[in-house]
């Protein structure tokens, strides 16, 4: 996985559904339509939204205005903590479909494990039902630690296709990544750009060596590690720049230098609620 990657590269999920590896994140973007349109115009085929973000309708508008056939674009939304529960999850799925003005969603994730085991499992069962009904193509989780993933396995339920977690060189979530690889769960990496905290010699040196921005180095690192990064930006120019990562490969020595930056949980820069009960 390196030079052969392109912006249209995808990976086959355990559900049998394809996921474009590079996605646009639209967290904290109250006007997500311009960034979404720029992304779609320049080759992105994957946009990651959430009910909590409040921009599902804007993303839906961008998809329609892009002129790209709906079946070629992959859209994710995520359930809020308040949505947890069987009936409430099914209602939330229907509400999101109305907001996007879509007949189906590509991916729906449980945004976090912040409820309790009973409600988490009820929520997961509801997503399985929504998938059976054709309202969503593939289902997954976000911010799930090994404990939460094990709850699903021990209940004998369908394995999540995706686990979306904070993941970047400073916080590599190795236990969760190892478990996910073992169980064929794709890791999506949010906050892959470390929110601009780039004053790190291994990153700046690589940027200089490859004549790339630190953001491009971080996205490329994530791709070469086998993750699906979700860089977010409300700036259309940066959205385009962030995708300029398919004409080079970080060599093994530089990958090792970046890998060595891991600080474990101390390196997290977001809420990272993977250890909640």
C-alpha positions, 0 to 999 in steps of 0.5 A: 500500500503506497504508490499505487494509492489514489484519491479513489482508492477504497478498501473492502469492509467486512460487510462486503461494502467498499469504503473510500480511504480518504474522507472529508470530516465536517466536524465544527463546520456550520456551513459544510456545503462549500467544503463538501462541494470542493471535496467532491469536485476534486475527487473525494468520494467520502464525507463524514458527518454526524447528527451532533454536527448539525450539518447533515442537510448541508452535506446532502445538498452538496452531494446533489449539487455536485452532479456525482451519482448518489451511488458513487458518493459515500456518506457517514453519519453518527448517532448521538448519545441521546439516540441510544436505545432500540426505538430511538435509534430507528427514529434517529435513522429515519430523521437523518435520512430526511435531513440528508434527503437520501433514500439510504445512508452508506454508513451509520456509526454509534458516535460513542459508547457513553451510555451503558452496556444494555443501551449500547447493545440495543442501539447496535441491534437497531442498526442491524435492523436498519441495515436489514431494512435497506436504510444503511449499507454498513454499520459501525462504531466510533470511540469504542474501546476493546471492552465495548467491541467485546460486548458486541462479540460476546452478545453474538451480534454482527461485528462492526465494519468500522471503528472511528477513533482519534488516531495520529502519530501522538495517539496511536491507540495500539490496543484498539488497532490490534483488536480491530485488525484481528477482527477485520474492523477497519479503523477510521482516523479522526483528528489525523492532523493533530489540530495543527500541532506540527512542531515535531521534528520527525514531522517537519523533517519529513515535510521538508524531505518530501516537499509536502506540508505537515498535513500531507505527511500526516495523512499519508502516514495514516494511509500507509498504516492502513487507516482511513483518515478523515482530515477536516477543514472548512477551507476549500483550498485546504480540502484540496491540498489535503488530498495531494498525498498520492504522488509520493511514499514515506520511506520505512525509515521516516515511517519508523521515526513518525511511529516512534512519536506515540505517547499513548493516551497522553497524546490524545488531543480530543475527548477520546472516550474509549475507556468509558464504562 
